[in-house]
Amino acid sequence: MSPAAKQVNPWAALSALCVGFFLIMMDTTIVNVAIPDMLTELHADLNQITWVNSVYLLTYAVPLLIAGRLGDRLGRKPVFLAGMAIFTAASLWCGLSGSVEMLVVARAVQGIGAATMAPQTMAFITTLFPADRRGAALGAWGAVAGGATTVGPLLGGFLVGSLGWQWIFLVNVPIGLIGLVMALRLVPGGQETHSHRFDLVGTLLSGLGLLALVFGVQNGQQYHWGAVFGPINVVEIIVAGLVLLIAFVVWQRYNTREPLMPLALFGHRNFSAATVAAASIGFALTGLYLPLTLFLQSVMGLSPLQAGVLMVPLAVSAGIVGPFAGTLSDRISGKWVVLTGFLIFAAGIGLIAVVAGPDTNPWLLGAVLFLCGIGTGTAFAPMANVATADMPGELMGAASGFYNVTRQVGSVVGSALVSVLLQARLSASLHSPDATATSNVPPASRPGFADAVSTTLLLPVVVLLLGSAACLAMTSRRKAAEPELARTH
């Protein structure tokens, strides 16, 4: 541990950091439950409202790499506090937005605040806790991630039903202010800083590449996979995004000063496998929430609050299992713990796809969601532990930043792909894509809506199975790396 870390209670500091991390993760899912109300009140279509989520995930993902380096250079505490302040102010802006365009812009700023905070939370854990206690700390951190993504729909359902959709953002303001005070008082400062160069070329290539890729995928259905403006079509935009991302990787190879993504990270087999796994589970989480939330309100006819309550079992099981899974990964190979979580989560989503229908029993669905929570809780914390267990201290900032990037890239791609697949399936089933996301779907159309949701949910299942293959590539031994890790901190 660093000298600064010894002067404070590490669990108290972690609690303050987790307030910010909770807000970040909650806002990846809280919008979904408000979609029907936002469609009506903002006079928007499903694609526009999907951008409210996607732009947050995108502006969260792109700056993460540079934000990790910023924390190394300026100090993790001041960078974390700045991110919390930006996030809180942007949340107020979101709640006061009167049009879908303004809301998308405000969500973009909110994502930048989230990106500034996120790498600091994970990097702080490596300095606050010794190697033999890090698994438990990452277990608590992972439980916050798993629980927050499901508390989002629950809290969102209550707020939308009682106060209006604006309050899913305004609620962040008092919580953010409390988090700022806690971080000022409980999180240690004075960590050793490092002089880093900022890879602006790499940031532009990765940011523009992701933007083009996500824009093309998510808007493909809207533009019928044809022209977007002038002679430029959707396929060309997607190809341009892929080319830019390839150019980003090449640039990282030849940037001899200080690359944004040091390729030395991938010399660590567990880190490489864990980042692929992280992208897979990020994809699956966002790929589950959008169709599931629409199914609950449009097919089952639940209110936003009822839909949120039905998702409580996922939050409860993820919160219970996460700390135990993290501690278990300190004692046995994290590889098998993560793999078990992936398979359980895939089985849970697959069961939802099988049972989804107009007459689905809510109790049965709640039980399956409880199973999904066990899967996410089991996978999240050990996955982070595996990714960072043998990472040298000088690469930790870049490693934590890139690890979070891959999970968020998976989330934003998952949101885009699942959205476009769902729109295509609903259009084919109901022949009326403009009315598919409201709670007023006529009874005769509900079986077709349910079939579209079931088909869409198969995509996250396939991605999770691919992530399971990445888990198998992890090494089983990690204890030998701990003495070196302890010396670097």
Secondary structure by P-SEA (a helix, b strand, c coil): ccaaaaaccaaaaaaaaaaaaaaaaaaacccccaaaaaaacccccaaaaaaaaaaaaaaaccaaaaaaaaaaaacaaaaaaaaaaaaaaaaaaaaacccaaaaaaaaaaaaaaaaacaaaaaaaaaaaccccaaaaaaaaaaaaaaaaaaaaaaaaaaaaaccccccccccaaaaaaaaaaaaaccccccccccccccaaaaaaaaaaaaaaaaaaaaaccccccccccccccaaaaaaaaaaaaaaaaaaaaaccccccccccccccaaaaaaaaaaaaaaaaaaaccaaaaaaacccccccaaaaaaaaaaaaaaaaaaaaaaaaaaacccaaaaaaaaaaaaaaaaaaaaaaccccccaaaaaaaaaaaaaaaaaccaaaaaaacccccccaaaaaaaaaaaaaaaaaaaaaaaaaaaaaaaaaaacccccccccccccccaaaaaaaaaaaaaaaaaaaaaaaaaaaaacccccccaaaaaaaac
